[in-house]
Amino acid sequence: MSAFVDHYEVLGCDPTASPAELKRAYHEKLREYHPDKRPESRGETGARVTQAVLDAWSILQDTDKRQAYDAVWNKKRNQDLAAEVAEARRREGNDLYKEAQALAKTSGPDSLSAATASLTRYQAAIEKYSEGIDLAPMDHRLRSNRALCYSALKDWNRCKEDAAAVVEMKPDFMKGWFLLVKAFWKEGNPIAAQRHLDSALQVLPGSSELLALQEELAPDVQAATSGDLLPPVGRGRSSRNVSPSCTPVQGNSRSGSRVATPPPVPGARSASKSSGRQRSTSRPRHPGAGAWDETARFGDEDASERTAQFGSYMFGQSTSSPAPPPAPPGREGGTPPPPPISQRTKGSSLASMAASSRLGVHGT
């Protein structure tokens, strides 16, 4: 595709010039540069200018050709104007970006007002760059500078989008690769960041900025490839349940727990009314006492003070006290009668006693 030539500029005329004005300008240019008219203009310059004048006149003297050329000229002119305005927006954005950086550096991170002012400058710079991109979408500098602002605001997704567009438009632009790799890294994807960094180093193998970035990225890449990174919470393996209330007892076929079941109290009935079954005991019953007057022994406690708890009462028996009378006939194996009021005391259950020993005393 041949480069665009401004024929009006060659003749030194305004695009709104009349045909007569164009013709007069054409002859003036020939007398000025044609070698036959001015021998001192002989050479490359004279020949080149003369040829450009002839080409311009051949287009502009014809009404149809001039009309078609004017359409192209207007389009090109609008593009040039847009590029000029876009360049102005880029410079304005650069000034705002520098102000934002200066505010962040001089005031420090603890100043709320400075942080707010810096944020406002960054957002205003983004608006300027966006206006420039609308006018000149193929200007990689505008997108690169906007990606810098997104990086300062830690908007890594938009930074990544602009950086990807930059390296597509201009693959040898180091800043675009740098921002693209950093955006992937900060988003938590060091593997993808390293992949793009490898591509960047193939294009720019001697870039000190990219090599330095590679050193910073290396620990996270190594951790990701070796699986040392912690898995996300709530995913993967389930945690072990060590709650005492969920500890399986011995005899559960689906559990490998070795926690032994506590031995049953000799002669005591099960507290559960639904089962109605009596726990077995390896110790024989006392031959001279009924089921209601048996006591349980815990450890090496004195046999003279043995107490067993059935229901909400505790029954005490002392070796020095006389044995209670045997059970009346017909009641053997049934529910024993309650002992005398003098021999029963109301107390707490074994479970509440054990709980109080764990909690300790209440301090004042």
Sequence and secondary structure as in RCSB ss.txt:
>XXXX:A:sequence
MSAFVDHYEVLGCDPTASPAELKRAYHEKLREYHPDKRPESRGETGARVTQAVLDAWSILQDTDKRQAYDAVWNK
KRNQDLAAEVAEARRREGNDLYKEAQALAKTSGPDSLSAATASLTRYQAAIEKYSEGIDLAPMDHRLRSNRALCY
SALKDWNRCKEDAAAVVEMKPDFMKGWFLLVKAFWKEGNPIAAQRHLDSALQVLPGSSELLALQEELAPDVQAAT
SGDLLPPVGRGRSSRNVSPSCTPVQGNSRSGSRVATPPPVPGARSASKSSGRQRSTSRPRHPGAGAWDETARFGD
EDASERTAQFGSYMFGQSTSSPAPPPAPPGREGGTPPPPPISQRTKGSSLASMAASSRLGVHGT
>XXXX:A:secstr
      HHHHHT  TT  HHHHHHHHHHHHHHH TTT GGGTTHHHHHHHHHHHHHHHHHTSHHHHHHHHHHHHH
HHHHHHHHHHHHHHHHHHHHHHHHHHHHHHHH TT HHHHHHHHHHHHHHHHHHHHHHHH TT HHHHHHHHHHH
HHTT HHHHHHHHHHHHHH TT HHHHHHHHHHHHHTT HHHHHHHHHHHHHHSTT HHHHHHHHHHHHHHHHHH
HT S   TTSSS      GGG   TT TT           TT B S TTT  B   SS   TTS GGG     TT
  TTSEEEEETTEEEEE TTS       TT TTS      GGGEEE   HHHHHHHHHH     
